[in-house]
Amino acid sequence: MDGLPYSQACENNKAPILAVLERLLANSTQVLEIGSGTGQHATWFAGHLPHLVWQPTDLHDHLPTLSLRCAMYEGSNLLPPLALDVCLHPWPAEVHDAVFTANSFHIMSFAAVEQCFAELGRRAHPNTLLCVYGPFNYNGQYTSESNARFDQWLGQQHPDSAIRDFEAVDALARQAGFELVEDNAMPANNRLLVWRKQE
């Protein structure tokens, strides 16, 4: 495994996220992951949730990195990574009964977040679950000093990157026909938000 792309954040949060996904996705069959990054989440969750078919995706330029780890996976329930830009329509992957994304909304621009929800609204089936992990602000306020420092760092990396306000993201979800069903507190001042597509 030496030499594979590696994210310490993924390593730190994969077990707490899995504990929630095991419950949420017990009756799901296929997950579309948006922004799979190093592939650590995709391979970990696919390995621990063998009843699921996991579809990793990322921007085209990131596919070589993502594919390195996915190619090492020995199970049969991890599909080959696909190039997916949430702003380019139509998406190359189907939306089945679950969508997962981690640490992506604060990296992409808010316009891209809007595009993501708009496309999910068009493509998701009734009862599709949308699970979004990452930091969020509430009532326009940071939830911790570390998140405030992280947001400042994000802005230094790219002017379009920022911790998103929960209320703004939830409004996009509702416009797309999703209803918030869970807001799970996670380690390191993160959340795992869960929406369900309405009938």
N, C-alpha and C positions, 0 to 999 in steps of 0.2 A: 504493500500500500504506500510505500515511501514515494515521495515525489508527486502525489496526487494533490490537486487544489484543496485548500483547507481553510475553513472559517471557524475560529474559536467560538464565535457567537452561536453558530449552528450546533457545535458540540455541547455548549452549555445549555441550550434551550430545547434540544430534541427530546429529552426524556419528559420534561414537564408538558410539552405540547402533545406528545404521544399519549400521555395519561388522559388528556381531554379527548383526543381524536378517537381513542379506543371506544369511548362511550358514544361520541357523536356519530361515528361512522360505522357503527356495528351492523346496520342494515343497508349500507351503501355498497355499490358494486364497482364504481370507477370514479377516480378522482383526477381532475385536471389541476395540475400545479402551475401557477403563474410565477415566473421568476425563480427558477430552481437553483440558480447560482452554481455552487460547487457540486451539487448533487448529494450532499450529505443528508439532507432531509429526505429526498426522494428514496434513496437506498435504505435508509434507516426505517422509514415508515412502511415502505413496501415489504421489507423483511419482517416487520413486526405485525403487519396487518395483511396476512397472506390472502384473505378473502377479497381484497381490493386489487383492481388493476390501476396502476399509478402511471399517469402521463406527465412526465416532466417537460417543461418548456423554458425557453429564455430567448433573449434577443439573439439574432443571427450571429453576431460577433462573439457571443459568449458560448455558443454551442460546442466548440472544440474543448473548452475547459470542462463544461458540464458532461460531455460525452466520455471523458477519461474515466471518471468515477462510475458512471452508469454502466460502462462496458465491463467493469469488474463484478457487477452484481450477478449472482449465480441463480437467482430465482427466475420464474417465468411470468411474474406479474408486474414487471417494470417495462413499459414500452420505450422504444427508442426516442430520445429527446427530439422535440420539434422546435423550429424557430417561430416565436410568437412575439409580435410587437402589439401591445393592446390598442395602439392607435391606428393600426393597419387592418382594414376589413376586406373580406371576411376573415375570421380567424381560421387557421389551418387545423384546429382541433375541435372536436365536438364537446359540448358541455353536457355531461351526463347527470348524475345525481349528487355530485359534490365538487366543490372548487376550493382549493387551498392556496394561500399565498402568505409568505412570511417576509417581514422587513423589506417590503417593496413600495408601499404607498408613500413612505417618507423619502424614498430615493427618486421615484418618478415625479414628474411635474403634476400639479393638481389638475391641469388639463388632461393629462394622461389618466389620472384616477377617474375623472369624469367620463372619458372614453371607455374605460374598462367597465364601469357600471352600466353605461348605455348599451354596450355590446352584450353584457351578461343579461340585461333586461330583455334583449331580443332573443337570446339563444337558450337561456336556462329554462328547464321544464318546471312545472309546478312541484313544489317541495324540494327542489335542489337546494342543498346547503352551501353557503358561502362562509368559509372560515378564514379570518384575516388576523394574523399575528403581527404585533409590533407596538411601538409606543404611540400614545394618543394624548392630546390635551383635552381637558373637560372644562366647559364654561370659559374658554379662552385662557385657561391657566395650565401651567406645567404641573405635573403630578409629583415632581421631585426636582431637586437641584441638579442631579445627574442628567435628567432629561433636558433641562435648560442648557446645560453645557453641551450636550450632544446636539441639540438643535442649532446652537451657535456653530459648532463644528460642521454640521451639514451645510449650512449656508456658505461656509468658507470653501467647501468642496464644489458646490454648484448652486447658483442662485435660485434654481427651481426646486431644490430639495429642502424639505422642512417636515417637522412633526405635524401631522394633520389634526385638526379639531374634530373630535368625535361627532359633534352635532352636524358639521358640514358633510362628513362622510355618511352619516346615517340618513341625512336628507337625500343624498344621491341614491342610496340604497332604496329608500322608500319610493323615489321617483321611478326607479327601475322595477318596482313591484316586489321588493324584498321587505320582510319584517324582521326586526331584531328579536332574536329569541334568547340569546345569552351574551353576557359580558363577563368573561372570566379574568380575574386578576392572575397575573403570571409573575414569575421572578424577575428581578432587575427592572421593575417599574414598567413592564409591558402588559399588554392585554391580548386575549384571544376572543375576538368578536365573532359572533355567529348570526348570520341572517338566513332566513328561509324564503324561497320564492313562493309567492302566494298563488292560489288557484286562479 
